[in-house]
Amino acid sequence: MVVMLQKGMALSPQVTAKLIEIGGKQNRRLDSLNARKSLTVDERGRELNRIRQAFFDRMRSILTPSQWQEYRQMLEDRKSSYLVDRKDKKIQLRELDQN
């Protein structure tokens, strides 16, 4: 994530360090969530949403408003690219099934 931001934005070393810190914290929280096998799917989903929201709130507090908008746009572009790629693969699979 930080590498993606560094390539797309001019981040100061201080901001980069903070982003690495919160990225690490998010990863530890996600690892902890994955280790909790007793949670139901709904509980896991709610906890995942809380972790994501805390991460985004922290990111938003670190980045400038314009950097935050750039980051959100990068996420949207990445999501769109992923969806197009998935659609293309689905079409390719259909074509293989027809042959």
N, C-alpha and C positions, 0 to 999 in steps of 0.2 A: 504494500500500500504506500509506504513512504517513498519507495523508488518511483512509483507511478506519479506521485505528487511532485517529487524533485524534478522529474523530466518535464512536467507540464507547467510548473510554477517556480518562481524564484523564491525559495524559502531560506530564511536565515538559519544559521547553525542552531540557534536557540529553539526556533520553531521545530526544526527537524528533530532535535533531541527530545522535545516534548511529545512529538508525534510517535517517535520510536517507543517512548515510555508508555503512552496510552495504548499503542498497538500491542505491546507486550502484555499489558494488563488485560486487555480484551482477550488475547490468546489464552492466558492463564484461566480467565473466567470461563471461556468456552471449553477448555480442557476439563475443568472442574465439572461443568454441566454434563459433558459427555461421560464422565466417570459415575455420575449419579444415575444408576440403572433403575432405581426404584420409581422414578418420575413417570407419570403418564405422558402420553403424547401431548395432551393439552397443557399440562404443567411445564413440560419441556419447551413448548412453543411460547408460553407466556414468559418464561425465564429468558429464552433467547431474545425475545422482543425487548425485555428490560436491558439486557446486555447491549444490544444494538443501540437502543435509545441513549443509554449512558455514554456509549462511545461517540455517537453523533453529537450529543450535547457538549461533551468535552472537546471534540474537534472544532465545533462551532465557536467555543470560547477561546480557542487558540488561534484560529485563522482569522484574517481580516474578512469583512463582509464580501469583498470581491474574490478573495481566495476561496471562501466558502462556496460561493456561486460557481466558481470554476470547478471545484471539487465535485459538487452536485452534478454539474454538466458532464464531467468525466465519468461519473457513475452511470448516468443515463446513457451516454454513448457506449459504454462497456456493456450495459444491459441490452441495449438494442443490437449491438454486434453479436452478442451471445445468442439472442433470440433468432436473428437471421441465420446464424450458423446452424442452430438446431433445426430450423425449418428446412434449410438446404439438405441437411443430413437425412431428415425424414423423407424428403422428396427422393433422394438417392436410394434410400431403402425401398420405397415403393416401386421405383423403376427396376430395382433388382428382383423384387418379388414378381413383377410382371413378366420378366424374361425367363 
